[in-house]
């Protein structure tokens, strides 16, 4: 369960339907070319919050069928519809996913007791492990060190996907919870997180930049910080240009350049203009 996990992208056709072969192609590229050590399925990068329950199940099923048992799989099942979250958790568990993950419930201002009950309720219904998905800049939910400690009292909660820039909290968590899995969620801060002793990372750009990410972590473990920093510089140049051009659309276009039928993003996400498609091709040639 350690290492570089891609936050798996999903291929959609022009009408917004799941393109099964395209999804399988993306999975194969992640495993065979990027050489990632696991996949995080139905997260933000998979455009999860624009999908129906049945579509989420379809993605879980296709991914498990394609991967078999080659790498660990984490199923993101979080939803502010708790019944859906439980249904998805049961479905992914029956498919044999190695762990579950769930975003903190968002939109409504849930208090911590409600958040804690949400995680415990999901886990009451499955025989599986849980990785909390903490992404405050999108959910508005900040969890303190003491609150993480309270959540971790449930032995089924084995770690956190930490997508936040609060590295003081990250360091405190690493020291306080040495036996819990901590995954960094910001690709552009991978080196800094690796220095603090994370167990792995889960990110969007690993769909195309996974091999470089693995090398950054490897160099940090070897104490070769200067070399790792040079790779992080290149990575962040790549990320900057991707973000300026359109995050998910540009990654999909880069995959297309590599021969992967990555398809389109789901509306209301826009389609790249011809000009931006050309920029995506330039980014691919320049960095990948």
Order of alpha helices (4+ residues) and beta strands (2+ residues): beta-alpha-beta-alpha-beta-alpha-beta-alpha-beta-alpha-alpha-beta-alpha-beta-alpha-beta-alpha-alpha-alpha-alpha
